[in-house]
Amino acid sequence: MSTMNLNTPALFDLSDRTALVTGAGSGIGQRIALGLAQCGADVALVDRRSDGGLQDTAKLIAATKRKSIQITADVTSATDLAAAVERTEAELGPLRLALNAAGIANAEACESMSEEQYQTLMDINMKGVWLSCQAEARAMLAHGHGGSIVNIASMSGVIVNRGLMQVHYNASKAGVIHMSKSMAMEWVDRGIRVNSISPGYTATPMNTRPEMVHQTKDFESQTPMQRMADVNEMVGPAVFLLSDAASFCTGVDLLVDGGFCCW
């Protein structure tokens, strides 16, 4: 019989664990990176941005008294990702946690979408997640401690958003969900858990630009909770899936959508 653990808060404690977050320079990735540090992790911040976003994330993490490093890398490059993981382990310790949030979104009618637009998005949103997980899992398997990986998908991988022409984006996020399940089963007997989070409409800088005001109102009215999610509301689900609190969860896609997919 297993020993009962009555110290429930410790389930969410990430102290002394090393995490890597892609897309850490803005939006959901930035907020989750900070959230992991707030729960005790040291965090490698990975992004291809050159606008100061990684520095902003690092400053926020510094206030938590946890360590972070900034790594400029392209998630479509296996070489970049291997180097990012190698530097992470050299400077912060064995990789135990990974959160892959790097991704892009755009829209165009299917019949007029260019092959370049389609391929660029698929390379970042799907190939980028696959290469990220591959590099992260290789390190986790090599040091034998196992680990936990969470990929940011979207409710658009479960439903088709009303009024948005984004066949490539929807397909990429559906792919992330099923790819996460497939990897979860490949690594289930070697100590690596893989799950995904599918956010609903979320108030990121991309979705709250002034020119988006009318579409934002549509997003809010279509959501049962009658609002978009705040980026802060993605931290709890991510910490849960990455922490020991979710030790029996793998291959899960967690919808965080304000009830959207119920209707």
N, C-alpha and C positions, 0 to 999 in steps of 0.2 A: 504494500500500500504506500502511495506517495505521501510525503509529508506536506501538510497543509501550510500554505504561506499566507499569514494574516496581515502581512505588511503590504497592503494593496497599492499605496502610492508608488512603491518601488517598481511596480510593473511598468511604469512609464518613464523610469529614470534611465537616461542615456549617458550617464557619467562615464568618462574615460573611454568612450567609443569614438572611433573615427568615421566620419560621414563624408560622402562626396555628393554634391548637388550640381546638376547641369541646369543651365538656364537661371543661374543664381543672381544675375544682374538686374532682374526686374520682376514685377508681378508675383505670380504664385511661387515661382522658384525662389525669389528673394525672401519672401515672407516665411516660407518653410525652412529655408536655411537658417534664418534667425531663430525660428521656433526650435529647431534641433539643438542649437547652441543654448537656448534658454532651458532646455531639458538636460544639459550637461555634455553634449557632444562637441568635439572639435571638428571643424568643417572645412573641406576643400571646396572653394567656390569656382565653378567652371562656367565660362560663357565666352562667346566670340565677340561680344560687344566691346566697343572702344569709346563709350560715352561716359565713363566714370561709374557705371552701375555697380561693378564689382567692388570698387572702392567704397561706395555707399553701403553696400551690404557688409563689408568688412568693418566699417566704423560702427554699425549697429551691433555686430557680434562682439566687438571689443568691449562694449559696455556691459556685456554679460560675463566678462572675465574668462571667456573661453578663447581658444586659439582658432585662427583661420588663415588660409593661404589663398591667394588669387591666382587663377590659372586661365590664361587666354587659350582657348582651344575650339576647334570646329568639330561638332559631333558627327559630321559626315566623314571624318578622317580617323581611320583606325590607328594611325601613327600618333596623332595628337592625343587620342584617348589613352593609349598605352602609356605615353609619356606623362599624362595627367595622373593616372593611377600610380605610376612609379614614384612620381614626386610626392604625391599624397602620402604614400606609405613611408617614404624616406623622412618626411618632415613632421608627420602627425601620428604615424603608427599604422598597424595593420588595419586594412579597410574592413569595416563591419557593416556599414549602412550606406545605401545609395538611393538617391531620389533623382529621377530623370524627368526634368520639366522643360527642357529645351524644345521649342516648337514654334511654328509660325501658323498664321491663318490668313486667308484671303478668299475672295469669292469671284466667280465668273460663271456665266451660263455654260453648261456642258458642251453645247454645240459650237461655242466660239472660243473655248479655252485652248490656249496654246499648249503644245507638248512641253515646252520649257517651264511654263507655270505649274503644270501638273507634276513634272518630274522634280522640280526644285522643292516643292512642298513635301512630296513623298520621301525624298532623300533625307530631309531634316526630320520629319515627324515619325517616319517608320524606320528607315535605315539608321538614322541617328540613335534611336532608342535601342535597336538591335546591337549596334556597335558598342554603345555605352554599357549595356548589360553584359555583353561578351567580355569587355575589358574588366569590368567590375567583378564578375563571377570568376574569371581566371585568377584574380588575386585572392578572392575569398577561398577558392578551392585549393590554391597553393599553400596558404598558411593553415588550412585545416580547421579554422574556427567557425566556418559557416558564415552566414550573414543574412541580411534582409534587403531586398530591392523593391522599390515602389516606383511605378511609372505613371506619369500624369497622362491620362487619356481624356475623354470628354463624353458627356451625355450624347454628343453628336455621333458617337460610335455605337449608340444604342437606338436612337431615334433619328428622324430626319427633321431638322429645324424648319419651322414654317417661315416661308418668305426668304430663305437664304439659299443661294445657288452655290453650293460648295461640295460638289460630289467628291472631289479629291480629298478635301479635309475630312469629311465624314468617313470615307473609306480608310484614311490613314489612322483615324482614332479607333475604328472598329478593329483594324489590324493590330494596334497597340494592345487592346484588350485581349485578343485571342493569342497574340504572341506572348504576352505575360503569362497566360494560363499554360501555354505550351512549355515555356521555360521553367515554370513552376514544377511541372511534372518531370522534366528532364533532371532537375537538380533536387527533387524532393528527398531522395535518399542520401544526399550529401550535405545536408544542413543548410541549404540556401532556400529561403522563402521568397517568392516573387508575387506581388500583388499590384493592382492598379487602382487609381482613383479617377472617377469620371465626374468632374465638376459640371454644374449647370452654368448658367450665365453668371459671370463673376465680374465685379467692378475693378478690373485691372486698368492701367493707363490706356491700353488699346481700346477698351470698351467704354471709356468715359471721356473721350475726346469731344470737344464742342460740336463737331459736325455729326456726332453719333447720337445726339440728344433724342431725336425722334425714334431711332431704332432702340435706344435704351428704354424708352417708355414702352415699346412693344415687348421687349424682353421681360420687363417687370410685370406687365399685365398678363402675359402668357404663363407666368410662374405661379403656382398655387399660393405661395407665400407672398406674392405681390411685390417682390423686390428681387434684386440681384444679390448674390452672395458677396460678402466682404472677403478680401484675401485672408484675413485673420481666421476665417471659418474653415480654411483648408489645412490649418496647422494641426488641429486635433486629430482629424482622420489620418494624416501622415504620420504623426507621432505614434498613434495607436498601431498602425500597420507595421511600422519599423521597430516597435518596442516589443518587449517580452509579453506585453498584454495581449498580443496577437500571435502567440507562439504556436497556435494550432490553426492559423489561417494562412493558406497559400493557394494561389490561383483565384483569389477573390477580386472582383471588380466592385469597388465601393462607390455607389452613386451618391453624390453630394450636390443635389439639384433642387432643393426647396420643394420637392414633390412633383417636379415637372413630368417625370416619366410615369407618374400614376395616371395622368389624363391622356 
